[in-house]
Amino acid sequence: MNQLFTAPVHGRCPRCEGTPERIPDSGVLYICPPIIPSCEALRRYLQQKAMPYTEVYQDIFAIPFDRMSLEVFCEEYLEHIGSLEQKDTRSLLLAHGEELTVRHVARMRPLETIVARLQGEWLIDMLDNGRLETHFQPIVNAASPADVHAYECLARGIDEDGAIIGPARMFGVAKSADLLFNLDRACRLAAIDGMGRYGLDRPLFINFNPATIYNPVYCLQTTMNAISKAGLQPDMVVFEVVESDEVQDVNHLLNILRYYRDHGFKVALDDLGAGFSSLNLLARLKPDYVKLDMGLVHDVHREEYKAVITGNLLAMARGLGIKTIAEGVETEGEWRWLAAHGADYVQGFLFARPAAPPDAVKVPCCP
């Protein structure tokens, strides 16, 4: 098995496996505005504030900074430009004495990313110090909820005081600060580690965002090696596509899923019914599992439109041989309706909340 899952070594992926860059306490901020009027506006701002600067190349400004002046500049200057200019104004931070090269220019990022890094350094600190854990939520058989089919792995951060940081905050900051690669990888590894730590004997649903993987052979080395080291068999891991509504390159996603399947893993598509994109993806991805969007599940037994849509989705998946999981089940009425209409598995607070180690399943009366 180790031979099967140990990925070939092609070097470390600097985006997901490297340590996230911290903002230096002082250095030089390089800025390249997108158009001539933006350059003129930046030049006027710097002159009005009597801030030293040079133009190292045409339309590339070099501005010396310390931490305080950088924070003030970002806060004030961004008020002078629109959101599109913020996105298209490229920037780079270098420590004093580090020479600007063509390679550095290629690494320039939107100015708004530097602002997000300033505001989200707690996330870099959390990743550097391994303050990330996985909570597990049972996925149970719809007809007999005492039967735990699998666990979904849900990431939680830990702040310096030991308080829990929810995934929405972590991934929101990671997205704006260009740290999604690092966070997504760390969550995958924490899920695999948690399975061994708690001695779980059911499959894991491990979330992954396809936008954080350039090339699966290259970018998933540590994930595959961690699975191998943990001694997990392929049928114990299901890779679940998240943010499926934002998938831009379906062929890229297909390549990733092909890599997983070639290694014997199963795949799942989340939030079926949340939009047209998920239905289009269903036809091309042919997943082993689909998760029904919790917006459809909520009050499905009471709302006729939801019942018709959900019933048709369940029937369609059944006809395609795809197993269904209804998530966000919170009431007995929802569960009874779903079980009666052919959902294979259910997941939600009615049965157990995410926890580490996982909570025992609460079993309602049979539907």
N, C-alpha and C positions, 0 to 999 in steps of 0.2 A: 504493500500500500504506500509506503513512503516514497518509493520510486515513482508511483503514479502521480502523487500530489505535490512533490517538490518541484517547484517551477524552475526552469532554466535560469541561470544567473545572467542578467544583462545589465547589471548596475542598478543603483537605486533610483527610483523616480523622484526627482527633486520637488515635484509639486505635492505628492501625497506622503512620501516617506522622509523628506527632509524636515528639519526643524523650522517652524514658521519664523520668518525674519521679524525681529523686534525693531521698533523705531529707535534709532540712536539718540542719545541725549543731546547731541549737537552734531552738526555736519552741514551739508549743502542740499538744498531742495532744488531739483531741476524741474522746470515746468515748460510744457510745449502747448500753448493754446491752439485751438483748431483752425481759426481764421484770423485774418489781419486785424479786423476790428477788436477781436478778443486780445490780441497782442498789444494793441494800442491801449486798451482799457487796463490791462495788467501793468503796462509801463507807467501810465498815469497814477495808478494806485500806489505803486512802489515809490514813485517820486513824491507824491503827496505825503506819504508816511515816512519819508526820508529813510527808507530801507535800502541798504547796500545791495547791489546786484550787478551781474555782468551778463552779456549775451554771448554765450560760448559758441553757439552756432546760430544760424538764422532761425529766429523764432523759438529758440530754446534759451530760457532764462535760468541763471544760477543764483540762488538766494541763500546766503549763509543763515543758519538758524540755531537756536537752542530750543529746549522743549517748550518754554513759555511762549517765545515768539512764534513758533510753529503753530501752536494751538490758536493764538490770537489771529495769525494770518489766515489760517483755514476758516475760522469762524467768520471773520470780516469779509474776506475776499469772496467767499461763496455767496454772500448776500448780494454781490454785485453782478452775478452771472446766473443764467437760467439753468434748469436741471439738465437740459441737453448739452449745454456747454460744460457743465460739471462732469458729465459722463465722458465727453470727448476731449477734455483738457487732460493731456497725459502728464504724468509726474513720476519722479523717482527720488528717493532719499539715499544719500551716500554719506558715510562717515568722513570726517576731516582727513585729508591726505589720500583718499581713494580716488583714483583718476577715472574720469568718465570715458567709457569706450563705446564702440558701436554695439557691443553685446549688451551693455547697460541700457542703451537707447531702446533696444528691442524689448527690454523688460519693463518699460514704462507702463504705468497703470493709470486708470482714471484718478483724478484728484480726489474724488469722493471716496475712493478706496482707502487713501491715506487717512482721511477724516475718520472713516469707520475703524481703521486700525488703532487710531488714537483713543477712540471711545471703547474699543473692545479688546484692549490688552489683557483684560482678565481672562479672555478665552485662550489666548496664547499661553498665559501662565498655567491655566488649567490643563491644557494639552501637554505642556512641558513637564508638569509634575504628575501626570497620570491620574488626575482627579476626575475620572469618568467611570461610571458603573452602568450595568445593565439591569433593568427591571424586566421581569418576564410575565406575560399575560397568557393564561391558558386559552387555547383554541379547542373547543369541545365538540363532541358528536351532537348534532342537533336533536336526534331522536333519543339519545341517552347521555345527558350532560355529565354524568359521573365519569364517562370515558374521555380522558384527555388525549386529544390527537397530537397536539404540538404546542409550542410556546412561541409567541412573537417576542422578539427582542426589542426593547424600547430604551433608548439611551437617556441617561440622566447625568448632569454635571454636578460637581460638588464645589461650593465656593470655599474660600479660606476659613470661614467660620463653621464649615460642615453642613451648611444649608443646601437643599436640593435646588438645582437650576434646571428648569424644564426645557424640553427639546425645542419648543417654538422660539425661545429666547436664544438658545445656542445657535440654531441653524439660521435664524434671522441675522444675527451678527456675522456668522461665518459667511453667509452669502454676500453681504455688503462689504465685508473686509477681505474677500478673496481667500477664505480659509476653508471652503467646503471640501477641498481635496483632503486636507489634513483631518478634519473632523469626521468625515465619512469613513475614512480608513480606521481611525481610532475607535469608532463605534463598532465596526465589524470585528476588530480584534477583542474589544471588551466583551462582546456577545459570546465569542468562542471561549474566552477565558472563563466567563461566568458559568457556562455549561459544565465545565469540569469542576469548578469550585463548588457548585451545588449538587453535583451528581445527577443531573437531569438525564432521563432515559427516554425522552420523546424528541422528535425532530424540532429543530430551531428554524423559525422564519427570520432571516437576517435581512434587514432593509439595506438597499444600496441605491444611490443616485447615479444614473448612467452618465450624468454630466461631469462626474468626478473621475472618470476613467478614460484615459487616452487610448491605451492599448491593453487589453486584458492580460496578455502574457507578461507584459512589462509592469503594469500598475497593480496587478493582483498577486504579485509574488509573496508578499508577507501574509496576505490573507490565506493563500493556499498552503503556505508553510505552517501557519498556525493551526489550520485544520489537520494537517498531517501530524504535527506534534501532539495535538490533542487526541489523536487516534480515532477521529470521527469517520464513520462510513458515509458514503455519498447519500444514502437514504435518510441520514440524520440532519441534512441541511437543505433548506429551501431558500433560494435567493429571491427576495421580493422587490420588484421595481417600485420605487416611490417617486413622487413628483412626475407621474406619468403624463399629466396634462401639459407638462413643459418639454416633453421630448421633441426635439427639433430634427434629429437625424435618426430615423428608424433603422436604417441599415447599420449604423454604429451600434445601436442597442441590440439588434439581431446578432451582431458579431460577438458581443459580450455574452449573450444568452447561449449562443452556440458553444462558446468556451466553457461555460458552466456545465452545459449538458454533455459535452464531450468528456467531462470529468465525472459524470454520473449524478450530478445534482439535479434537483427539480427547481422550477421557477414559478413565481406567482406575480400577478398583475393586480395592483391595488386600485381602489376607488372606481370600480366598474359602475357606470351610470352617472358619473360626475360630469361628463361632457362627451362631445362627439369623438374627441381624440381617443378616449379609452376604448370605444367600440371599434374604431379603425385599427388601433393597436391589437385588439383581440384577434382580428382576422389574420394579422401578419405574424404575431408572436406565438400563437397557439400555446398558451401557458398551461401548466399542470393544474394551477389553481387560479381562481379569480376571487377578489374580495369586493363585495357589494358596498357601495358608498354608504356611510352611516347616515347621510342626509335622506336616503331612500328608506333606510331601516327604521328611522325614528317615526313612530306612530303609523307604521305600515298597515297595521290591523284596523286603523280608524279612517285612513284617508284613501279614498277610492282610486285617485290617480296614481298614488304611490303603489298601491296594491297591484294595479294593472301592469305598471312598468316593471316592478320587481318580479311579479309572477312570470312575465315574459322573459326577463333576463335569466331567471332560474331555469326556465324551460329551454331557452337557447343554449345555456351552458351544459345542461344535461344532454341535449341532443348532440353537442360537440364532444362529449366525454370529458368535460372539464369540471373538476370539483369546485364547489362554491363555499365561500365563507362569508357569513353576514357579520359585519363588525359594528360595534356601537350598540349592542343589544342591552337595554336597560330595564325593560319591563317584561313581565310574564306574557302579556298580550302580544308583544312583538315576537317573542320566542315561539309561542304557540303557533302564530300565523306562519312564521318561517319554517318551522318543522313540518307543519301540515302541507306546505307548498313546495317541499322538496329540497330545502337547503341542506347541504351535507354537513356543514359545521357552523358553529356560532361562536361569537367572542364578544365580551362586554362586561360592564360592571354588574350585571345581574348574576354572573357566575363568579367573577373574581376581578379585582383591580390589579394593575401591574405592580409587582413587588419583587424584592430580592432578599431571600429566596422567594420563589413564587408562592402565593397564598393557596390554601386548599380551596377546591371548587365548591361553591354553594349549589346544591342541587334542588331546583324547584320540583313541584309535583310533575309527574309525567304529563305531557301534552295530550 
